[in-house]
Amino acid sequence: MRFRLVVVLSGALLGLPRTAPAETVDQVLARYLQARGGSDRIHAVQTLRLTGRMSLPDVEAPLVLELKRPNRMRTEFLFQGRTGVRVYDGQKAWMILPVPGLDQAQAMSPEEARDAREQADIDLSPLVDPAAKGYLVDLLGREAGLGGKETWKIRVRAREGQARTMYLDARTFLVVRIEESRTLDGKEEEFVTTVGTTGRWPGSCSRTRSRWGPGRVVSPSGSGSTRSRSTSPSTTPAS
């Protein structure tokens, strides 16, 4: 009995991971929806408006993102006194760049249009109704290491084949980190998005997001690193 007690204490002192109850991907997604306020509250939101700032090299650009069910998106941002616009109407994606010579409406590239279509998701997550949105979700397991938090690791694959890895806090079941690859100018680039909670609004959680990685910068120079955050949400639930 003494030998068994020593082994148990040694395991605790060494920080060995505890065995967590096995859960299925459906159970984890159900807990995620519950953490967001429940499926009914999420689907009750018909319009969503977020304001924030987009950080570009040496400058911050104020932006407004407006979403409407189903799959409508409009983003406006101000850069050096000019207004940029990105729009997805459920079928087509177009944009106006706040750059001399490019300030007329033009169709987005296939990569940009895919990003706009994803951004038009008023649920703000592929984990809400993933099958209906064309996503395949796999539970990869539970692990520690992200800021000392235990997380559920989930792989989400789109119908076009793009994949991302999402980490859900094992205690709150909210997303805390997203890792993904995106094609920019014909090159595969890695992006990391960290998510923090600042409050709640109907049908969702007020989150701040910071993304690190190569990305398009709306400036004559073309591209560079971006970091953005969105705050001050307002919603209109279904009547």
Backbone as a ProteinNet text record, in pm:
[ID]
protein_1_A
[PRIMARY]
MRFRLVVVLSGALLGLPRTAPAETVDQVLARYLQARGGSDRIHAVQTLRLTGRMSLPDVEAPLVLELKRPNRMRTEFLFQGRTGVRVYDGQKAWMILPVPGLDQAQAMSPEEARDAREQADIDLSPLVDPAAKGYLVDLLGREAGLGGKETWKIRVRAREGQARTMYLDARTFLVVRIEESRTLDGKEEEFVTTVGTTGRWPGSCSRTRSRWGPGRVVSPSGSGSTRSRSTSPSTTPAS
[TERTIARY]
84.4	0	87.9	197.5	287.1	347.6	384.7	443.5	346.5	220.8	120.6	100.3	104.1	85.7	200.1	323	439	428	381.8	368.6	267.7	156.9	54	105.5	173.5	226.3	333.3	415.5	520	460	353.4	288	233	176.3	121.5	232.5	344.7	454.4	518.9	520.8	579.8	489.2	365.6	274.8	221.4	209.9	156.7	11.9	-31.5	-168.4	-269	-379.1	-487	-570.8	-623.6	-708	-845.1	-883.3	-1012	-1117.2	-1241.5	-1347.5	-1353.2	-1368.8	-1376.6	-1504.1	-1491.2	-1605.4	-1600.3	-1716.5	-1723.8	-1724.2	-1702.6	-1703.8	-1841.2	-1948	-2082.6	-2103.7	-2048.9	-2062.3	-1986.3	-1866.3	-1787	-1856.1	-1910.2	-1980.2	-2105.9	-2173.6	-2292.7	-2255	-2142.3	-2096.3	-2054.3	-1997.7	-1960.2	-2083.6	-2188	-2311.4	-2372.4	-2368	-2419.6	-2342.3	-2209.7	-2127.2	-2157.3	-2201.3	-2237.3	-2377.7	-2450.2	-2585.5	-2694.9	-2659	-2757.9	-2790.8	-2829	-2855.9	-2967.5	-3074.2	-3186.8	-3145	-3065.7	-3021.8	-2927.2	-2840.9	-2749.6	-2827.4	-2925	-3000.5	-3101.7	-3131.1	-3223.9	-3161.9	-3030.1	-2962.1	-2972.5	-3034.6	-3053.8	-2957.3	-2915	-2815.3	-2713.2	-2591.6	-2483.5	-2391.5	-2357.4	-2267.9	-2153.5	-2032.2	-1914.2	-1828.6	-1776.1	-1684.3	-1551.6	-1445.9	-1314.5	-1207.4	-1084.5	-972.5	-887.1	-840.3	-751.3	-611.6	-518.8	-381.5	-298.7	-246.7	-158.3	-22	80.3	211.3	204.7	236	248.5	115.7	2.5	-125.1	-236	-341.8	-460.2	-577.8	-657.5	-771.1	-900.4	-989.4	-1118.9	-1200.7	-1276.3	-1356.5	-1492.5	-1587.9	-1722.4	-1755.1	-1795	-1835.5	-1982.9	-2063.2	-2206.5	-2241.8	-2315.3	-2355.5	-2506.8	-2562.7	-2706.4	-2731.4	-2822.4	-2860.1	-2950.6	-2932.7	-2826.7	-2710.3	-2590.1	-2466.2	-2451.9	-2480.1	-2457.3	-2352.4	-2258.1	-2150.7	-2111.1	-2085.1	-2030.4	-1930.6	-1811.3	-1708.5	-1665.5	-1657	-1602.3	-1487.8	-1379.6	-1267	-1208.7	-1155.6	-1102.3	-950.2	-889.2	-743.4	-694.9	-619.6	-563.4	-672	-786.2	-894.2	-981.6	-953	-1032.7	-1104	-1220.6	-1300.2	-1284.6	-1250.1	-1246	-1370.6	-1414.9	-1538.4	-1514.9	-1567.7	-1568.9	-1710.8	-1766.3	-1906.4	-1919.7	-2003.3	-2044.8	-2196.5	-2266.9	-2412.8	-2478.7	-2399.5	-2451.6	-2412.4	-2371.9	-2329.3	-2200.7	-2194.6	-2079.9	-2006.5	-1875.6	-1792.4	-1719.4	-1726	-1656.2	-1599.1	-1511.6	-1445	-1405.8	-1386.7	-1330.9	-1211.6	-1094.3	-974	-950.8	-912.5	-888.7	-750.9	-725.6	-595.8	-620.4	-554.1	-572.9	-553.4	-650	-643.4	-713.1	-741.8	-810.7	-939.6	-988.8	-1104.8	-1236.9	-1240.6	-1364	-1397.9	-1528.1	-1571	-1509.1	-1455.6	-1394.9	-1421.4	-1431	-1455.6	-1333.9	-1359.3	-1250	-1190.9	-1066.2	-1003.4	-1071.2	-1055.4	-1118.2	-1080.3	-952.7	-910.9	-978.7	-985.1	-1049	-1199.2	-1260.2	-1404	-1434.9	-1347.5	-1367	-1358.4	-1261.9	-1250.1	-1374	-1423.4	-1542.5	-1664.1	-1675.3	-1787.5	-1781.7	-1662.3	-1648.6	-1679.7	-1636.8	-1660.1	-1808.9	-1885.7	-2028.9	-2110.3	-2044.9	-2112.5	-2150.5	-2278	-2322.8	-2308.4	-2296.7	-2274.6	-2131.2	-2044.1	-1904.1	-1824.7	-1867.3	-1793.6	-1840.2	-1746.5	-1785	-1836.3	-1825	-1870.5	-2020.9	-2085.3	-2231.2	-2287.7	-2365.6	-2421.4	-2312.6	-2207.3	-2096.5	-2137.1	-2219.8	-2258.5	-2334.8	-2426.4	-2504.9	-2416.5	-2305.8	-2213.6	-2105.9	-2109.7	-2013.2	-1881.8	-1881.7	-1759	-1761.8	-1646.3	-1625.9	-1543.8	-1594.4	-1530.1	-1481.9	-1356.1	-1297	-1241	-1263.4	-1205.6	-1071.4	-962.8	-828.1	-781	-853.7	-815.6	-808.4	-757	-745.2	-598.3	-552.8	-411.2	-392.2	-275.2	-239.3	-127	-102.5	11.7	-18	-144.2	-179.4	-204.7	-103.3	-118.3	-147	-104.1	-129.5	-268.7	-351.9	-488.9	-499.9	-585	-619	-721.7	-706.3	-795.4	-838.7	-954.3	-998	-947.3	-883.5	-825.1	-917.2	-962.9	-1060.7	-1008	-1021	-985.1	-1112	-1115.9	-1231	-1185.6	-1251.6	-1213.8	-1331.5	-1306.4	-1410.1	-1427.8	-1539.5	-1567.1	-1462	-1397.9	-1292.6	-1160.6	-1154.1	-1033.8	-950.9	-977.4	-900	-929.6	-824.3	-839.1	-786.1	-844.6	-795.1	-804.2	-721.8	-724.9	-773.7	-878	-937.7	-920	-887.6	-866.5	-975.5	-1047.9	-1152.9	-1104.5	-1119.8	-1085.9	-1164.4	-1094.8	-1160.6	-1254.7	-1241.1	-1329.4	-1450.9	-1427.5	-1537.5	-1598.7	-1524.8	-1565.9	-1579.6	-1510.4	-1503.6	-1371.7	-1372.1	-1252.5	-1149.1	-1024.7	-917.3	-806.3	-802.1	-693.6	-736.2	-694	-720.3	-590.9	-555.9	-438.8	-486.6	-440.4	-486	-384	-395.2	-312.8	-401.7	-352.4	-427.2	-334.1	-390.5	-313.1	-319.7	-204.4	-194.3	-93	-139.7	-51.9	15.3	-61.8	-11	77.5	97.2	182.2	99.6	135	67.5	128.5	45.4	92.8	19.9	89.7	33.4	-20.1	-139	-199.9	-234.1	-219.8	-261.4	-353.1	-471.4	-566.4	-587.4	-565	-594.5	-722.9	-803.7	-935.3	-947.9	-996	-1018.7	-1160.9	-1216.5	-1354.1	-1358	-1443.9	-1459.4	-1600.1	-1694.8	-1833	-1925.5	-2054.9	-2151.7	-2251.7	-2306.9	-2424.2	-2514.6	-2643.3	-2737	-2688.1	-2688.8	-2657.8	-2511.2	-2424.7	-2283.5	-2202.8	-2070.8	-1980.4	-1901.5	-1891.5	-1811.8	-1665.2	-1598.9	-1461.1	-1372.1	-1250.2	-1149.6	-1059.7	-1021.2	-940.2	-813.4	-704.2	-577.3	-521.5	-488.6	-435.5	-295.2	-206.5	-69.4	-41.2	26.3	64.1	64.5	123.7	124.4	-17.8	-43	-177.2	-175	-284.5	-293.6	-308.4	-236.7	-246	-298	-400.2	-458.3	-370.7	-270.5	-178.8	-108	-51.4	15.5	128	184.8	297.7	257.5	128.4	83.8	55.1	157.5	130.2	225.2	185.2	266.3	196.5	223	160.4	40.9	-62.4	-181.2	-216	-282.9	-337.2	-465	-575.9	-702.2	-777.8	-870.2	-955.7	-1092.5	-1197.2	-1332.5	-1398	-1470.2	-1536.3	-1672.2	-1740.5	-1866.1	-1968	-2010.7	-2110	-2250.7	-2337	-2480	-2554.9	-2668.4	-2740	-2885.9	-2951.9	-3096.1	-3149.5	-3215	-3269.6	-3394.3	-3431.1	-3553.6	-3674.5	-3772.2	-3893.7	-3988.7
-119.9	0	124.8	121	236.2	259.7	154.1	167.4	234	195.3	253.7	401.4	438.3	576.6	662.7	610.8	684.6	708	609.6	622.6	731.1	732.3	833.3	972.8	992.9	1124	1166.8	1073.4	1107.2	1153.4	1085.1	1125.2	1265.7	1302.1	1437.1	1540.3	1508.8	1603.9	1623.4	1519.7	1530.9	1602.6	1630.5	1703.6	1620.8	1489.5	1405	1441.6	1440.2	1479.7	1383.6	1442.1	1359.7	1306.8	1190.7	1132.1	1197.6	1261.3	1328.6	1232.1	1249.6	1164.5	1176.3	1063.6	1063.4	1133.9	1221.9	1290.8	1281.4	1285	1280.9	1423.2	1436.6	1568.7	1632.4	1553.9	1609.5	1664.6	1597.4	1644.9	1775.2	1783.2	1905.4	2020.8	1997.2	2102.6	2146.2	2052	2087.2	2177.9	2147.9	2232.1	2370.4	2374.4	2502	2588.4	2529.6	2604.1	2652.5	2567.9	2606.7	2726.5	2726	2836.8	2966.3	2954.6	3071.3	3122.6	3055.5	3098.9	3009.4	2907.2	2813.8	2840.1	2735	2743.4	2841.8	2843.5	2932.7	3078.7	3115.3	3254.4	3292.4	3199.8	3228.1	3253.7	3166.6	3179.6	3293.7	3345.7	3458.4	3587.8	3594.7	3714.8	3720.9	3825.6	3841.8	3941.3	4040.8	4135.4	4158.9	4190.5	4211.5	4319.6	4414	4523.4	4532	4528.2	4537.5	4653.4	4728	4835.9	4808.2	4854.5	4831.2	4903	4854.6	4915.4	4804.4	4829.3	4736.5	4795.2	4722.9	4772.7	4731.8	4830.8	4811.7	4870.6	4846.3	4903	5054.9	5101.4	5244.2	5319.1	5250.9	5321.5	5227.4	5284.8	5208.3	5261.7	5172.1	5210.8	5170.7	5267.5	5231	5151	5054.1	4970.5	4942.3	4911.5	4870.5	4744.6	4639.8	4514.7	4493	4476.9	4453.1	4319.3	4238.3	4105.8	4093.9	4019.6	3995.4	3852.6	3787.2	3651.6	3654.3	3569.4	3468.5	3514.1	3504.6	3518.4	3651.8	3761	3894.1	3964.4	4031.2	4097	4226.2	4329.4	4455	4508.8	4539.5	4598.4	4731.3	4833.2	4962	4998.9	5050.1	5094.4	5220.4	5305.9	5434.7	5429.4	5463.5	5458.5	5583.9	5667.1	5790.7	5876.7	5887.2	5972.2	5910.4	5790.6	5722.6	5601.6	5570.3	5459.4	5335.4	5224.5	5095.6	5016.6	4934.1	4857.8	4714.1	4619.6	4478.8	4427.6	4361.9	4320.2	4177	4100.3	3968.4	3962.9	3936.8	3941.4	3803.8	3704.4	3568.3	3488.6	3560.3	3493.7	3553.6	3687.1	3754.2	3835.8	3851.1	3929.4	4036.3	4159.7	4268.8	4364.5	4452.6	4542.1	4672.6	4775	4903.3	4930.6	4946.8	4971.7	5122.4	5169.5	5312.7	5353.6	5322.3	5348.2	5413.9	5523.7	5587.6	5487.9	5488.2	5397.1	5264.9	5233.8	5108.3	5136.1	5259.8	5300.2	5283.2	5187.3	5148.4	5005	4973.8	4839.3	4734.5	4629.4	4520.4	4388.6	4284	4151.3	4105.6	4033.9	3978.5	3857.6	3829	3706.1	3586.9	3466	3348.8	3332.2	3359	3346.3	3451.5	3575.6	3682.3	3658	3607.2	3578.2	3468.5	3369.6	3263.8	3321.3	3409.2	3472	3556.3	3629.8	3712.6	3626	3512.5	3421.8	3367.9	3334.5	3289	3401.6	3522.7	3636.2	3671.6	3633.3	3663.5	3574.2	3483.7	3394.6	3471.6	3504.8	3584.6	3508.7	3376.3	3297.6	3308.6	3365.1	3391.7	3266.2	3153.4	3030	2916.8	2836.2	2716	2605.5	2625.3	2522.7	2531	2633.2	2643.7	2589.3	2481.7	2417.1	2383.7	2314.7	2291.4	2212.8	2111.1	2030.3	2113	2198.4	2282.2	2382	2420.2	2515.2	2445.9	2314.2	2240.7	2211.1	2205.1	2176.9	2036.1	1973.4	1845.4	1871.8	1828.9	1859.4	1730.2	1727.8	1613.2	1657.4	1577.1	1602.1	1530.9	1608	1551.6	1514.8	1560.4	1523.7	1643.6	1618.8	1722.4	1737.9	1862.2	1883.7	2011.5	2025.2	2142.4	2216.3	2338.2	2409.7	2548	2580.6	2712.2	2805.1	2877.8	2966.9	2893.5	2767.8	2688.2	2631.2	2654.8	2605.6	2472.5	2386.7	2265.6	2301.7	2244.5	2277.1	2150.9	2163.5	2063.4	2108.1	2016.7	2047.9	1991.9	2079.9	2042.3	2081	1990.6	2021.2	2044.5	2155.7	2192.5	2199.7	2122.2	2120	2165.7	2263.8	2316	2225.7	2245.1	2162.2	2179.6	2299.5	2321.1	2257.2	2207	2139.5	2216.8	2347.5	2424.6	2375.2	2367.9	2317.1	2418.9	2417.5	2499.6	2417.6	2451.9	2387.2	2488.2	2449.5	2538.4	2477.4	2563.6	2519.1	2579.3	2493.1	2535.4	2518.9	2622.4	2614	2498.7	2406.7	2288.1	2322.1	2441.2	2482.1	2559.5	2656.9	2741.6	2692.1	2608.5	2557.5	2669	2779.5	2886	2877.7	2925.4	2921.7	3020.4	2975.7	3061.9	3080	2992.6	3001.1	2930.1	2987.6	2927.7	2930.1	2817.4	2807.5	2765.7	2835.3	2803.2	2847	2789.9	2827.4	2891.9	2998.7	3066.4	3094.6	3093.8	3121.6	3269.8	3337.1	3479	3497.6	3556.8	3578.2	3448.4	3338.9	3211	3138.3	3194.2	3132.4	3091.2	2978.5	2930.3	2998.3	3067.9	3141.2	3092.1	3094.9	3049.6	3168.7	3150.5	3252.8	3193.6	3274.9	3236.8	3346.3	3308.6	3402	3365.5	3460.9	3439.9	3514.8	3456.4	3511	3528.4	3645	3671.4	3717.8	3689.5	3725.4	3854.9	3949.1	4075	4095.5	4012.1	4030.2	3944.5	3977.6	3899.1	3989.7	3938.9	4000.1	3887.2	3915.3	3807.3	3710.8	3582.8	3479.2	3460	3527.4	3511.7	3559.2	3562.3	3613.8	3727.8	3835.7	3947.9	3909.3	3893.6	3847.1	3948.9	3960.2	4036.9	3938.1	3972.6	3882.6	3953.2	3881.1	3932.4	3825.7	3864.8	3768.7	3809.9	3713.7	3735.8	3653.2	3714	3639.3	3729.5	3685.6	3766.9	3793.3	3910.9	3941.7	4063.1	4087.8	4202.2	4330.1	4431.4	4562	4659.2	4733.3	4825.9	4949.7	4943.4	5055.2	5032.4	5136.6	5117.4	5015.4	4992.3	4900.1	4755.2	4722.2	4586.4	4500.3	4447.1	4350.4	4367.8	4306.2	4314.3	4239.5	4271	4202.1	4281	4210.4	4275.7	4223.1	4308.8	4267.6	4347.3	4281.3	4352.9	4310.5	4397.6	4363.5	4425.4	4361.2	4411.1	4423.9	4534.8	4558.2	4620.3	4660.2	4733.7	4668.6	4545.7	4481.2	4529.1	4526.2	4547.4	4445.8	4398.8	4292.4	4325	4258.1	4263.8	4121.9	4075.1	3939.7	3931.2	3808.6	3787.4	3832.1	3887.6	3934.1	3818.1
0	0	0	74.8	79.2	-58.5	-128.5	-261.6	-357.8	-354.2	-442.1	-409.5	-283.4	-244.6	-296.1	-287.1	-336.2	-486.3	-561	-706.2	-741.2	-672.1	-699.7	-671.9	-557	-523.7	-622.7	-665.7	-760.7	-892.4	-934.3	-1057.7	-1048.4	-935	-917.7	-919.4	-851.7	-846.6	-982.2	-1063.2	-1195.9	-1293.8	-1254.4	-1341.5	-1455.7	-1436.4	-1542.5	-1569.5	-1696.7	-1729.4	-1670.3	-1623.1	-1571.9	-1686.6	-1670	-1773.3	-1769.4	-1880.8	-1888.4	-1942.5	-1901.3	-1954.4	-2105.7	-2172	-2317.4	-2362.1	-2461.9	-2517.1	-2668.6	-2730.4	-2875.7	-2929.8	-3059.7	-3120.1	-3105.4	-3113.6	-3097.5	-2956.4	-2856.7	-2719	-2698.4	-2754.2	-2740.6	-2812.8	-2931.8	-3004.2	-2930.3	-2866.6	-2788.4	-2671.9	-2606.1	-2495.9	-2547.8	-2666.6	-2727.6	-2753.1	-2811.4	-2835.9	-2704.9	-2603.3	-2472.6	-2417.7	-2434	-2386.1	-2460.6	-2585.5	-2665.6	-2635.1	-2545.8	-2512.2	-2565.4	-2640.5	-2692.2	-2838.2	-2908	-3051.5	-3083.7	-3003.9	-3031.7	-3027.4	-2928.3	-2915.8	-3028.9	-3068.7	-3178.6	-3306.7	-3336.3	-3460.7	-3456.8	-3338.6	-3328.9	-3379.6	-3383.3	-3430.8	-3583.4	-3634.5	-3778.3	-3840.7	-3765.4	-3813.4	-3703.4	-3744.7	-3648.9	-3703.1	-3617.6	-3657.3	-3557.2	-3608.9	-3523.7	-3570.1	-3474.8	-3507.2	-3438.8	-3498.5	-3440.1	-3518.2	-3507	-3576.9	-3636.9	-3758.2	-3826.7	-3824	-3764	-3750.4	-3871.5	-3940.6	-4054.2	-4018	-4097.4	-4065	-4048	-3928.7	-3896.7	-3895.4	-3903.8	-3904.8	-3860.3	-3799.9	-3764.2	-3842.9	-3901.7	-3983.5	-3914.5	-3884.5	-3826.7	-3926.8	-3875.9	-3965.3	-3904.6	-3993.2	-3954.7	-4033.1	-3963.6	-4026.3	-3998	-4104.1	-4090.8	-4153.6	-4079.4	-4124.6	-4119.1	-4214.1	-4216.7	-4263	-4196.4	-4233.7	-4356.2	-4457.3	-4464.3	-4552.7	-4500	-4577.4	-4649.5	-4579.4	-4635.3	-4549.7	-4616.3	-4542.6	-4612.1	-4533.7	-4585.8	-4484.1	-4531	-4446.6	-4507	-4423.4	-4464.2	-4370.9	-4427.3	-4345.7	-4407.8	-4322.8	-4365.4	-4362.6	-4476.4	-4485.1	-4556.8	-4486.9	-4541.6	-4606.3	-4537.3	-4584.6	-4691.8	-4733.3	-4835.2	-4773.7	-4828	-4775.5	-4862.5	-4798.4	-4865.7	-4832.5	-4926.8	-4909.3	-4955.1	-4878.1	-4916.5	-4896.2	-4997.8	-4993.9	-5043.5	-4974.9	-5023.5	-5011	-5122.7	-5122.9	-5119.6	-5085.8	-5084.9	-5207.3	-5314.4	-5437.8	-5493.3	-5496.8	-5555.8	-5449.6	-5470.5	-5378.7	-5458.2	-5410.4	-5477.6	-5373.9	-5420.6	-5327.3	-5395.7	-5315.2	-5357.7	-5268	-5326.7	-5248.3	-5236.2	-5117.3	-5097.6	-5148	-5273.9	-5335.7	-5471.4	-5501.5	-5632.7	-5747.1	-5839.4	-5952.9	-5928.2	-5799.7	-5765.8	-5690.3	-5698.2	-5619.8	-5694.6	-5786	-5852.6	-5814	-5813.2	-5774.7	-5866	-5803.9	-5879.4	-5809.9	-5889.8	-5833.4	-5754.3	-5645.7	-5566.5	-5635.9	-5604.3	-5652.5	-5586.4	-5639.2	-5576.6	-5430.1	-5394.1	-5254.2	-5167.7	-5217	-5141.2	-5128.3	-5234.6	-5230.5	-5129.6	-5119.6	-5020.6	-4879.3	-4856.9	-4725.8	-4694.7	-4794.5	-4773.7	-4742.7	-4809.7	-4784	-4641.3	-4594	-4456.5	-4358.7	-4391.4	-4302.5	-4295.4	-4397.3	-4400	-4306.8	-4238.2	-4143.9	-4018.4	-4003	-3889.1	-3757.7	-3763.6	-3642.4	-3592.9	-3675.5	-3640	-3609.6	-3662	-3634.5	-3724.8	-3776.7	-3850.5	-3759	-3626.8	-3533.2	-3505.5	-3559.5	-3551.6	-3682.8	-3674.9	-3794.7	-3897.9	-3858.3	-3951.9	-4076.7	-4063	-4178.8	-4280.4	-4233.9	-4323.8	-4398.1	-4337.7	-4399.8	-4481.8	-4484.9	-4565	-4497.3	-4365	-4290.9	-4232.8	-4231.2	-4163.9	-4038.6	-3923.2	-3794.4	-3729.8	-3688.8	-3620.3	-3486	-3384.6	-3252.6	-3245.5	-3229.3	-3227.9	-3088	-2985.4	-2849.6	-2758.2	-2640.4	-2537.7	-2502.9	-2492.8	-2464.9	-2384	-2325.4	-2247	-2317.3	-2272.9	-2327	-2378.2	-2409	-2458.2	-2339.9	-2299.3	-2185.7	-2056.9	-2049.9	-1931.2	-1923	-2025.5	-2025	-2097.6	-2043.8	-2117.8	-2223.1	-2341.2	-2451.9	-2525.3	-2588.8	-2685.5	-2822.2	-2894.2	-3024.8	-3133.6	-3221.2	-3322.9	-3460.6	-3555.7	-3694.4	-3773.9	-3847.3	-3928.8	-4074.2	-4159.5	-4301.7	-4387	-4475.2	-4562.8	-4683.8	-4753.9	-4870.1	-4979.2	-4983.7	-5083.2	-5042.4	-4918.3	-4872.5	-4772.3	-4755.2	-4658.7	-4517.2	-4438.3	-4301.5	-4202.3	-4083.9	-3973.5	-3846.3	-3750.1	-3619.9	-3517.9	-3443.1	-3344.2	-3206.2	-3109.3	-2972.9	-2883.9	-2812	-2720.7	-2577.5	-2497.5	-2356.2	-2294.3	-2228.5	-2172.8	-2058.3	-1999.9	-1890.5	-1940.5	-2031.1	-2078.7	-2209	-2283.5	-2414.4	-2518.5	-2497.8	-2596.4	-2672.2	-2795.9	-2879.3	-2825.1	-2812	-2764.1	-2867.5	-2967.3	-3066.1	-3194.4	-3307.6	-3437.5	-3517.6	-3576.1	-3663.7	-3801.6	-3905.8	-4040.3	-4143.2	-4261.9	-4376	-4480.5	-4541.5	-4646.8	-4763.7	-4883.6	-5003.6	-5034.2	-5033.3	-5064.2	-5175.3	-5286.6	-5401.7	-5445.5	-5440.6	-5486.2	-5387.5	-5268.5	-5166.8	-5046.2	-4988.4	-4868.3	-4746.5	-4669.3	-4552.5	-4427.4	-4314.8	-4188.5	-4108.1	-4049.6	-3966.4	-3830.6	-3727.6	-3592.8	-3539.9	-3494.2	-3436	-3289.8	-3200.7	-3059.5	-3026.1	-2939.9	-2909	-2759.3	-2715.8	-2574.7	-2552.3	-2435.5	-2403.7	-2324.9	-2366.9	-2295.4	-2242.7	-2281.9	-2237.5	-2319.5	-2319.3	-2393.8	-2463.6	-2573.2	-2632	-2677.6	-2711.2	-2737.5	-2844	-2809	-2905.5	-2934.2	-2861.3	-2889.5	-2770.8	-2787.5	-2685.8	-2747	-2675	-2722.8	-2711.6	-2824.9	-2823.9	-2891.9	-2847.2	-2918.4	-2990	-3111.5	-3191	-3235.7	-3232.9	-3285.1	-3377	-3499.8	-3597	-3636	-3634.9	-3676.2	-3800.2	-3897.4	-4015.7	-4137.2	-4247.6	-4368.9	-4414.8	-4467.7	-4515.7	-4605.5	-4672.6	-4761.3	-4679.5	-4720.7	-4658.2	-4764.5	-4729.6	-4826.1	-4833.5	-4915.8	-4936.3	-5068.9	-5127.6	-5256.3	-5252	-5133.9	-5125.3	-5141.2	-5126	-5156.6	-5037.8	-4968.4	-4862.9	-4746.6	-4634	-4513.1	-4403	-4278.4	-4166.2	-4116.2	-4074	-4023.2	-3886.4	-3808.5	-3681.1	-3662.7	-3633.4	-3623.6	-3501	-3458.4	-3347.5	-3369.9	-3323.7	-3339.3	-3203.3	-3182.4	-3055.6	-3081.6	-2973.3	-2980.1	-3072.5	-3045	-3130	-3099.4	-3200.3	-3178	-3263.1	-3214.6	-3281.5	-3293.3	-3389.9	-3403.3	-3405.4	-3298.7	-3298.9	-3384.5	-3416	-3493.8	-3414.1	-3483.9	-3416.3	-3390.4
[MASK]
+++++++++++++++++++++++++++++++++++++++++++++++++++++++++++++++++++++++++++++++++++++++++++++++++++++++++++++++++++++++++++++++++++++++++++++++++++++++++++++++++++++++++++++++++++++++++++++++++++++++++++++++++++++++++++++++++++++++++++++++

